[in-house]
Amino acid sequence: MDDDKARRNLVMVSAAILLAAWLDLPLAGIAERVLGIKGADKVDPARAWSAVCAVLLYLAYRFAFSDDEQKARDALSTDWQSQRNGRIRRILLREARQAAAGQRPPSPFGVEAAKYFDHEAEAHHIDRKDGGVLAIESSEFGVQHDAPWQGKVSVSWHAILPGGNRISSSGRLLSYSFDGLRGRLPVVLPAGLILVLRSKTSSVAIFPVALALLAMGCASFQAAGAWLR
């Protein structure tokens, strides 16, 4: 069984099971389509549904260990890291700009950034309440990922004084970390949603698996109900 055929068979069988469950089609039609058994209306429903589950499990196994699926998972992992790191950078840049404006972001990085910008404003005699502005350009903001959820940020800023004069600073390294579920959810949810909706690899790696899981749930439910009757 080649890789394309493994994916196609898994999707077709899963879709047939879900469609049959949604439309409440008779078991005989599913068994004939999935198992190739004619006259399935004479077969014990519990055994027939169990056989459907076994076939679906076999197809899922063949698909999971196919070369194309492995490549798709590797590509999906790379896409996920890119989306996650991009989201982390946007959050850190937003918090750094808030701290530069005199606000107090609640995250550990935001607190450290606020202390740094307060010190810089005082050292350079910049009164942010009187119109002094500490600004951070996106190009001046670099993120170094030492681990999936922690690393360092290189921050450079420039200030426009009330009289129009401009001063600039050299880079400063600040640490960041996203700890616990609460800290990581603002990264995981948007990055995961974008990955699923926009990544080409998600349709190859995720869609067949999700469809098969739904189909297995339906078939298992039907088999359990048939055995208990």
C-alpha positions in Angstrom: 0.0 0.0 0.0 1.6 3.3 -1.1 1.4 6.4 1.0 -1.2 8.2 -1.1 -3.4 5.1 -1.0 -3.0 4.8 2.7 -4.3 8.3 3.3 -7.0 8.0 0.7 -8.3 4.7 2.2 -8.3 6.1 5.7 -10.2 9.2 4.7 -12.7 7.3 2.6 -13.5 4.7 5.2 -13.7 7.3 8.0 -16.0 9.5 5.9 -18.2 6.5 5.1 -18.6 5.7 8.8 -19.4 9.2 9.8 -21.8 9.7 6.9 -23.6 6.5 7.8 -23.8 7.5 11.4 -25.1 11.0 10.5 -27.7 9.7 8.1 -28.5 6.7 10.2 -27.8 4.3 7.3 -28.2 0.5 7.9 -25.2 -1.4 8.9 -25.3 -3.6 5.8 -24.4 -0.7 3.6 -21.4 0.3 5.8 -20.1 -3.3 6.0 -20.4 -3.8 2.3 -18.6 -0.5 1.6 -15.9 -0.8 4.3 -15.4 -4.6 4.6 -16.5 -5.7 1.2 -19.0 -8.1 2.8 -22.2 -8.8 0.9 -25.3 -9.8 2.8 -24.1 -8.1 5.9 -27.7 -7.7 7.1 -27.4 -11.3 8.3 -24.3 -10.7 10.3 -24.4 -10.1 14.1 -24.3 -6.2 14.4 -21.9 -6.4 17.4 -19.4 -8.5 15.4 -19.8 -6.4 12.3 -19.2 -3.1 14.1 -16.2 -4.6 15.8 -14.8 -5.6 12.5 -15.4 -2.1 11.2 -13.4 -0.7 14.2 -10.6 -3.3 13.5 -10.4 -2.2 9.8 -10.3 1.4 10.7 -7.6 0.8 13.3 -5.5 -1.1 10.7 -5.8 1.7 8.1 -4.9 4.3 10.8 -1.8 2.3 11.7 -0.7 2.0 8.1 -1.2 5.7 7.6 0.5 6.8 10.8 3.7 4.9 9.8 3.8 5.9 6.1 6.7 8.0 4.9 4.5 10.8 3.7 2.8 11.1 7.1 6.2 11.2 8.8 7.4 14.0 6.5 4.1 15.8 7.0 4.5 15.6 10.8 8.1 16.9 10.6 6.9 19.8 8.4 4.0 20.5 10.8 6.4 20.6 13.7 8.6 23.1 11.9 5.5 25.2 11.1 4.4 25.0 14.7 7.7 26.3 16.0 7.6 29.2 13.5 4.0 30.1 14.5 4.8 29.8 18.2 8.0 31.8 18.0 6.3 34.5 15.9 3.5 34.8 18.5 6.0 35.0 21.3 7.8 37.8 19.6 4.6 39.8 19.0 3.6 39.4 22.7 7.0 40.5 23.9 7.2 43.4 21.6 3.8 44.6 22.7 4.7 44.4 26.3 8.1 46.1 25.7 6.3 49.0 24.1 3.9 49.2 26.9 6.7 49.3 29.4 8.5 51.9 27.4 5.4 54.1 27.6 5.4 53.8 31.3 2.8 51.1 31.7 3.2 48.0 33.9 2.6 44.7 32.0 1.9 41.9 34.5 4.2 39.2 33.0 7.7 38.6 34.4 9.2 40.0 31.2 6.9 43.1 31.4 8.0 43.8 35.0 11.7 43.5 34.1 11.2 45.6 31.0 9.3 48.3 33.0 12.2 48.5 35.5 14.7 48.8 32.7 12.8 51.6 30.9 12.2 53.4 34.1 15.9 53.4 34.8 16.7 54.5 31.2 14.2 57.3 31.3 15.6 58.6 34.6 19.2 58.2 33.4 18.6 60.2 30.3 16.3 62.7 32.0 13.3 61.8 29.8 10.0 62.9 31.3 7.4 60.6 29.7 4.6 62.6 31.4 5.8 65.8 29.7 5.9 64.3 26.2 9.1 62.4 26.2 8.7 59.2 24.3 10.7 56.0 24.4 10.0 54.2 21.2 10.9 50.7 20.0 11.0 49.8 16.4 10.3 46.2 15.3 13.7 46.0 13.6 15.4 47.0 16.9 13.7 44.1 18.8 15.4 40.7 18.6 14.3 37.5 20.3 16.7 34.6 21.1 14.9 31.3 21.9 17.1 29.3 24.3 14.3 26.8 24.8 10.7 26.5 23.6 9.3 28.8 26.2 12.2 30.9 27.4 15.0 32.9 26.1 16.4 36.5 25.9 15.3 39.7 24.2 17.6 42.3 22.8 15.9 45.7 23.2 17.1 48.9 21.6 15.2 52.1 21.8 15.2 55.7 20.7 13.6 58.7 22.4 12.1 61.9 20.9 12.4 64.7 23.4 9.8 67.5 23.7 12.1 69.9 21.7 12.4 67.4 18.9 15.9 66.1 19.7 16.4 62.4 19.3 18.6 60.1 21.4 19.3 56.4 20.9 20.4 53.5 23.1 22.5 50.4 22.6 20.9 47.0 23.0 20.1 45.5 26.3 19.4 41.8 27.0 16.3 41.0 29.0 15.1 37.5 29.9 11.6 36.1 29.2 9.7 32.9 30.0 6.2 31.6 29.5 5.5 29.4 32.5 2.4 27.3 33.2 -0.8 26.9 31.3 -2.0 30.4 32.0 1.3 31.9 30.6 1.3 29.7 27.5 -2.4 29.8 26.4 -2.1 33.3 24.8 0.6 31.8 22.6 -0.8 28.3 22.0 -4.4 29.2 21.1 -3.8 31.8 18.4 -0.7 30.0 17.0 -2.5 26.6 16.9 -5.6 28.1 15.2 -3.5 29.8 12.5 -1.5 26.5 12.1 -4.7 24.5 11.6 -6.4 27.0 9.3 -3.5 28.2 7.2 -0.8 25.6 7.2 -0.8 23.4 4.1 0.8 20.6 6.1 -2.1 20.5 8.5 -4.5 19.2 5.9 -2.1 16.3 5.3 -1.0 15.5 8.8 -4.0 16.6 11.0 -7.2 16.2 8.9 -7.0 12.4 8.2 -6.2 11.7 11.9 -9.0 13.9 13.2 -11.5 12.3 10.8 -10.3 8.8 11.8 -10.7 9.6 15.5 -14.3 10.8 15.0 -15.1 7.7 12.9 -13.5 5.4 15.5 -15.6 7.1 18.2 -18.8 6.6 16.2 -18.0 3.0 15.3 -16.9 2.1 18.9 -20.1 3.6 20.3 -22.2 1.5 17.8 -20.2 -1.6 18.6 -20.6 -1.1 22.4 -24.3 -0.5 22.0 -24.7 -3.6 19.9 -22.8 -5.8 22.4 -24.9 -4.5 25.3 -28.2 -5.2 23.6 
